Amino acid sequence: MTETQTQTQTMPTGAKSRSPEYRLAAGALSGLRQDLFKDPFAYRPLPPWSPDGPLLGRLPERVRRYAVWTPHAVVLGAALFTLLIAFAVGDSMGGDVIHALSGFVPALAVAMTLIRPVGAWWISLVSTPFVAIMGGDGFGAPWAPAGFFAHLVVMTVVAARTRPRTAAWMWAGTAAFGFFASVFWYSMDPDTAPMLFVSALALLVTTSVHIRREAKVEMTAQRQVTAVERDKRTLLEERTNIARELHDVVAHHMSVVAIQAEAAPYRVENPPPELEQAFVTIRENAVAALTELRRVLGVVRAEDYEAPDAPQPTLADLGRLLENVREAGLRVGQTVTGAVRDLPQGVELSAYRIVQEALSNALRHAPGAEACVEVSYVLGGLGLRIVNGPPTGLVKPSPGAGHGITGMRERIAMLSGEMTAGPTADGGYEVAAFVPVAAPEPKPEPEATTTATDRSGDPA
């Protein structure tokens, strides 16, 4: 069986391939049915303006309370103006009451756009010949003066409240009615051409503003999503960096524990079997923990990641960091309070990174400013405070979303500390953090240390 026969047999009975033109026409008719024929008189009230918008937000609170109803007032004003046009035309033609009443239906259609926009367009279009006859035009132009103005207002409001496709369908429906009236109404001076021209301009402007507003809203939402995703990515990258650093620090200490546990029995003369077995167990547990640590935390390393050759920085390296920052143009000073002591390596590394990131932010966002780094060794932990003044000079601050703060908070949260970051009263910025550190354990007595040292030269 050939491939053509196979395709023919698998095709459902009666199915025919549709041409692109047919699908395009079917899609257009489906859009017409959805925009103008599907529940056209549905209740869709026009919501008031947002009081926090860029225009109303500048007004006083008492004025803003009433200014939110400005669109409704404009539409009702247009309905009133439609009535005035009908009365003016009626007075010019002898003041007939029927001429004046011809303006009520178009005015009703204009006001109806506030609650049932698509239905208002249908009422305005269907009532056009009756309004023209009541207005005295008879079999003249399809639109009476009041109906002409009202129909323009209705299409403009409906286009602003719906989608651009609806505006196109309304203009096409108005054009079809105008050409029908021109052919079968025996009009010598139809106003279809002015109606189509003016309505096209009005709908084009309204649609352009509508599309621009929707694009602005979509762009704002996209920016918010992008900012959230960027924060998440930055947070993930910072956690990855922290995990890598922790892997290096903990792996080093676990390796030291395993080596010391293996060498400890040889530092004691004639150790009892229980002690040897205890050291063997310690070493086995240390090696197992080290293996498991490398297996779990090793997944955060990229394939091209290489561990740094130099030791990880500590607070003792702050002097070199401050010199580099000064060479980059930031005037920075350092203040150390309390008794300087050795802290856990993870605390030293995180504190160094926090100071480094805070000074980097000062370089980017406050060029020409002065900064101060305060390191406080207190009984319960370590305090950090990095303050910079407002930017000075001709160099403009670099724009940024402040993602370095996210990394600082992650490090502080990892150490169960607290951190605050925010602008100061003089226009600068301050980062303050506190890391709790347990009190150091008491050192062993000198005699015990000496005995262990004396045995350190014993052969293995």
C-alpha positions in Angstrom: 0.0 0.0 0.0 1.4 3.4 -1.0 1.8 6.4 1.3 -0.9 8.2 -0.6 -3.4 5.4 -0.1 -2.6 5.3 3.6 -3.2 8.9 4.1 -6.5 8.6 2.2 -7.7 5.8 4.3 -6.9 7.5 7.6 -8.7 10.6 6.7 -12.2 10.7 8.3 -15.2 10.3 6.0 -16.6 13.5 4.7 -13.7 15.6 6.0 -12.3 18.2 3.6 -9.3 20.3 3.8 -10.1 23.9 4.4 -8.3 26.6 2.4 -6.6 29.5 4.3 -9.1 31.9 2.8 -12.0 29.8 4.2 -10.4 29.7 7.7 -9.7 33.4 7.6 -13.3 34.2 6.7 -14.6 31.8 9.3 -12.4 33.4 11.9 -13.7 36.9 10.9 -17.3 35.8 11.1 -16.6 34.2 14.5 -15.1 37.5 15.7 -18.1 39.5 14.4 -20.5 37.1 16.2 -18.6 37.4 19.4 -18.2 41.1 19.4 -21.5 42.4 18.2 -24.1 39.6 18.3 -23.2 37.6 21.5 -25.2 39.0 24.3 -25.0 42.6 23.1 -27.2 44.0 25.9 -25.2 42.5 28.7 -24.8 44.7 31.8 -21.3 46.1 31.7 -21.1 49.2 33.9 -18.3 51.6 33.3 -16.0 51.6 36.4 -14.7 54.9 37.8 -11.2 56.1 37.4 -8.6 54.9 39.8 -8.0 57.6 42.5 -4.3 56.7 42.5 -3.7 57.2 38.8 -1.0 59.6 37.5 -3.6 62.3 36.9 -5.9 62.1 39.8 -3.1 61.3 42.3 -2.0 64.9 42.2 -5.4 66.3 43.1 -6.6 67.0 46.7 -8.5 64.2 48.5 -11.8 66.0 48.4 -11.6 66.8 44.7 -10.3 63.3 43.9 -13.4 61.8 45.4 -15.6 63.3 42.7 -13.0 63.4 39.9 -13.1 59.6 39.6 -16.5 60.0 37.9 -15.2 62.2 35.1 -15.8 59.7 32.3 -19.4 59.3 33.3 -19.9 63.1 33.5 -18.4 63.5 30.0 -20.7 60.8 28.5 -23.8 62.3 30.2 -22.7 65.7 29.0 -22.6 64.4 25.4 -26.1 63.0 25.8 -27.3 66.4 27.0 -25.6 68.1 24.1 -27.4 65.7 21.7 -30.7 66.9 23.1 -29.6 70.5 22.7 -28.8 69.8 19.0 -32.2 68.3 18.5 -34.0 71.3 20.1 -31.9 73.8 18.1 -32.8 72.1 14.9 -36.4 72.0 15.9 -36.5 75.7 16.7 -34.9 76.5 13.3 -37.6 74.5 11.6 -40.6 76.1 13.4 -40.3 74.7 16.9 -42.2 71.4 16.2 -42.3 69.2 19.2 -41.6 66.1 17.1 -38.3 67.6 16.0 -37.3 68.1 19.6 -38.4 64.6 20.6 -36.2 63.2 17.8 -33.2 63.8 20.1 -34.2 61.6 23.0 -33.4 58.3 21.3 -29.9 59.3 20.3 -29.3 60.8 23.7 -30.5 57.6 25.3 -28.1 55.6 23.2 -25.2 57.8 24.3 -26.1 57.5 28.0 -26.6 53.7 27.5 -22.9 53.3 26.6 -22.2 53.6 30.4 -23.9 50.3 31.2 -24.6 48.4 27.9 -22.1 49.6 25.3 -22.7 47.2 22.4 -26.4 47.4 22.8 -26.2 51.2 22.7 -24.5 51.0 19.3 -27.3 48.7 17.9 -29.9 51.1 19.2 -28.1 54.1 17.7 -27.8 52.3 14.3 -31.3 50.9 14.1 -33.0 54.1 15.2 -31.2 56.2 12.6 -33.9 56.2 9.9 -36.7 56.8 12.4 -34.8 59.7 14.0 -34.1 61.1 10.5 -37.8 61.0 9.6 -38.9 62.5 13.0 -36.2 65.2 12.6 -37.6 66.4 9.3 -35.1 64.9 6.9 -37.6 62.4 5.6 -36.0 60.7 2.7 -33.0 63.0 2.8 -29.7 62.2 4.5 -29.6 59.0 6.6 -28.4 60.8 9.7 -30.2 63.7 11.4 -27.9 66.3 13.1 -28.6 64.9 16.5 -28.2 61.3 15.3 -25.0 62.1 13.5 -23.4 63.5 16.6 -24.8 60.7 18.9 -23.6 57.9 16.6 -20.1 59.3 16.6 -20.1 59.5 20.4 -21.5 56.0 20.8 -18.9 54.4 18.5 -16.0 56.3 20.2 -17.2 55.3 23.7 -17.8 51.7 22.7 -14.4 51.5 21.1 -12.7 52.8 24.2 -14.6 50.3 26.4 -14.1 47.2 24.1 -11.3 45.9 21.9 -9.9 47.3 18.6 -11.6 44.6 16.6 -15.0 45.7 17.9 -14.3 49.2 16.6 -13.5 47.8 13.1 -16.8 45.9 13.1 -18.8 48.9 14.2 -17.2 51.0 11.4 -17.9 48.3 8.9 -21.6 48.0 10.0 -22.0 51.8 9.9 -20.5 51.8 6.3 -22.8 49.0 5.2 -25.9 50.9 6.6 -24.7 54.1 4.9 -24.2 52.5 1.5 -27.6 50.8 1.8 -29.2 54.1 2.6 -27.5 55.8 -0.3 -28.7 53.2 -2.7 -32.3 52.7 -1.5 -33.1 56.0 0.1 -32.8 58.0 -3.1 -30.8 60.7 -1.3 -29.4 63.5 -3.3 -26.9 64.6 -0.6 -26.1 61.7 1.7 -23.9 62.3 4.6 -22.4 58.7 4.7 -19.0 59.9 3.5 -18.6 62.5 6.2 -19.8 60.0 8.8 -17.3 57.3 7.7 -14.5 59.8 7.5 -15.0 61.5 10.9 -15.8 58.1 12.6 -12.7 56.6 11.1 -10.5 59.4 12.6 -12.3 59.1 16.0 -12.0 55.3 16.1 -8.4 55.4 14.9 -7.4 57.8 17.7 -9.4 55.9 20.3 -8.0 52.6 19.3 -4.5 53.9 19.3 -4.9 55.2 22.8 -6.5 52.0 23.9 -3.7 49.8 22.4 -1.1 52.1 24.0 -2.8 51.8 27.4 -3.1 48.0 27.2 0.6 47.8 26.1 1.6 49.9 29.0 -0.3 47.8 31.5 1.1 44.6 29.9 4.6 46.0 30.0 4.2 47.0 33.7 3.0 43.5 34.5 5.9 42.0 32.5 8.4 44.2 34.3 7.0 43.0 37.6 7.2 39.4 36.6 10.7 40.0 35.3 11.7 41.7 38.5 10.4 38.7 40.6 12.1 36.2 38.4 15.3 38.2 38.6 15.1 38.3 42.4 14.5 34.5 42.4 17.5 34.0 40.1 19.7 36.2 42.2 18.6 34.5 45.4 19.3 31.1 43.8 22.7 32.2 42.6 23.6 33.6 46.0 22.4 30.4 47.7 24.6 28.4 45.3 27.6 30.6 46.2 26.9 30.2 49.9 26.6 26.4 49.5 29.9 26.3 47.6 31.7 28.2 50.3 30.1 26.1 53.0 31.2 23.0 51.2 34.8 24.2 51.2 34.7 25.3 54.8 33.0 22.2 56.3 34.9 19.8 54.1 38.2 21.3 55.4 37.2 20.8 59.0 35.8 17.3 58.5 39.1 16.4 56.8 41.0 17.7 59.8 38.8 15.7 62.1 39.4 12.5 60.1 43.2 13.0 60.1 43.5 13.8 63.8 41.3 10.8 64.7 43.6 8.6 62.7 46.8 10.1 64.3 45.5 10.3 67.8 46.2 6.7 68.9 49.9 7.2 68.1 50.1 10.1 70.4 49.3 8.0 73.5 51.6 5.4 74.8 49.9 2.0 75.0 46.4 3.2 74.4 43.6 0.9 75.6 41.7 -1.0 72.9 38.5 0.9 73.7 40.3 4.2 73.0 41.7 2.9 69.7 38.2 1.7 68.7 36.7 5.0 69.6 39.2 6.9 67.4 38.5 4.4 64.6 34.8 5.1 64.9 35.4 8.8 64.9 37.5 8.6 61.8 34.9 6.4 60.0 32.1 8.7 60.9 34.1 11.7 59.8 35.0 10.1 56.4 31.4 9.0 55.9 30.1 12.5 56.8 32.7 14.0 54.4 31.6 11.7 51.6 27.9 12.4 52.1 28.7 16.2 52.3 30.5 16.1 49.0 27.7 14.1 47.4 24.9 16.4 48.6 26.6 19.8 48.3 28.6 18.9 45.3 25.6 19.1 43.0 25.6 22.9 43.4 28.9 23.2 41.6 28.7 23.9 37.9 30.7 21.6 35.6 33.2 24.4 34.9 33.4 25.5 38.5 36.9 25.4 40.1 37.6 25.8 43.7 39.6 28.8 44.6 43.3 28.2 45.1 43.7 30.9 47.7 42.2 30.6 51.2 38.7 32.1 51.7 38.9 35.7 53.0 38.2 36.7 56.6 37.8 39.9 58.6 41.6 40.1 58.9 41.6 40.8 55.1 39.4 43.9 55.4 42.4 46.2 55.3 43.3 44.9 51.8 39.6 45.2 50.7 39.4 48.8 51.9 42.6 49.7 50.1 41.2 48.4 46.8 38.0 50.3 47.4 39.9 53.5 48.0 41.8 53.0 44.8 38.5 52.7 43.0 37.5 56.2 44.3 35.5 55.6 47.4 36.7 57.3 50.6 36.1 54.8 53.3 37.2 54.5 56.9 37.2 51.6 59.4 36.3 51.4 63.0 36.8 48.3 65.1 35.4 48.1 68.7 35.6 45.3 71.2 38.2 42.6 71.8 39.2 41.2 68.4 39.0 37.4 68.4 38.9 34.5 66.0 35.4 33.6 64.9 34.1 30.6 63.0 35.2 30.5 59.5 31.7 30.7 58.1 31.0 33.8 60.1 34.3 35.4 59.1 33.6 34.7 55.4 30.0 35.9 55.5 30.9 39.1 57.3 33.7 39.8 54.8 31.2 39.2 51.9 28.6 41.5 53.4 31.1 44.4 53.8 32.4 43.7 50.3 28.9 43.9 48.8 27.9 47.0 50.8 31.0 48.8 49.6 30.4 47.7 46.0 26.9 49.1 46.2 28.2 52.4 47.5 30.7 52.6 44.6 27.9 52.0 42.1 25.0 53.9 43.6 26.8 56.7 45.5 29.8 57.8 43.5 32.0 60.4 45.3 30.4 59.7 48.7 32.2 58.8 51.9 31.7 55.5 53.6 32.5 54.0 57.0 32.8 50.4 58.1 32.2 49.5 61.7 33.1 46.1 63.1 32.0 45.4 66.7 33.1 42.4 68.6 30.6 42.0 71.4 30.1 39.2 73.9 27.1 37.6 72.1 28.4 37.9 68.5 29.6 40.2 65.8 28.1 43.5 64.7 28.6 45.1 61.3 27.6 48.6 60.1 28.4 50.0 56.7 27.2 53.6 56.1 27.7 55.8 53.0 26.7 59.3 52.4 24.8 60.7 49.4 26.4 60.8 45.9 28.4 63.8 45.1 30.3 65.1 42.0 29.4 64.9 38.4 29.3 61.1 38.0 25.8 59.7 37.8 24.8 56.8 40.0 24.5 53.5 38.2 20.9 52.2 37.9 20.2 48.9 39.6 17.6 46.8 41.4 19.6 46.3 44.6 20.0 42.5 44.3 23.1 42.6 46.5 20.8 43.2 49.5 19.1 39.8 48.7 22.5 38.0 49.0 23.3 39.8 52.3 20.0 38.8 53.8 20.5 35.2 52.7 23.9 35.1 54.5 22.5 36.6 57.6 19.5 34.3 57.6 21.9 31.3 57.2 23.7 32.4 60.4 20.5 33.1 62.3 21.3 36.8 62.5 19.4 40.0 61.9 19.9 42.7 59.3 18.5 46.1 58.3 19.1 48.1 55.2 17.7 51.4 54.1 18.3 55.0 53.2 19.5 57.5 55.9 18.2 60.9 56.7 20.9 62.7 54.7 20.3 60.8 51.5 22.9 58.0 52.1 22.4 54.3 52.8 23.1 52.1 55.8 23.5 48.4 56.2 23.5 47.0 59.7 23.8 43.4 60.7 24.3 41.3 63.8 25.5 37.7 63.8 25.2 35.7 67.0 28.4 33.7 67.9 28.6 31.3 70.8 31.2 32.0 73.4 34.5 30.1 72.8 35.1 27.0 74.8 37.9 27.1 77.5 41.3 25.9 76.3 42.8 22.7 77.8 45.3 22.8 80.6 49.0 23.2 79.6 49.9 19.9 81.2 47.6 17.9 79.0 48.8 19.8 76.0 52.4 19.2 76.9 51.9 15.5 77.3 50.2 15.2 74.0 53.0 17.2 72.4 55.7 15.1 73.9 54.2 12.0 72.3 53.8 13.7 69.0 57.1 12.4 67.8 56.3 8.7 68.5 56.6 6.6 65.4 53.4 5.6 63.7 
